[in-house]
Amino acid sequence: MNPYAKLTFSLSLMLGTTITISSSHWMSAWAGLEINTLAIIPLISKSHHPRAIEAAIKYFLVQAAASTLLLFSSMINAWHTGQWD
């Protein structure tokens, strides 16, 4: 992996973690988690080993399902209560 790409993904991972930790709203926490997902998938699969690729795909699928569940449940909650907080 290119050192600049590795540095960019590592900085994005730190940025996503910082956003998630310092968030005061669930939407910014979700955005931080999505930044983490997009940054860690290339770092997981950088060795081009079949197990690393499999792990990256599994991580992506689990994260996508969790993100969908979070957004769907918050939408249902906002629909019932009438507010996003």
Secondary structure, 3 states (H helix, E strand, C coil): CCHHHHHHHHHHHHHHHHHHHHCCCHHHHHHHHHHHHHHHHHHHCCCCCHHHHHHHHHHHHHHHHHHHHHHHHHHHHHHHHCCCC
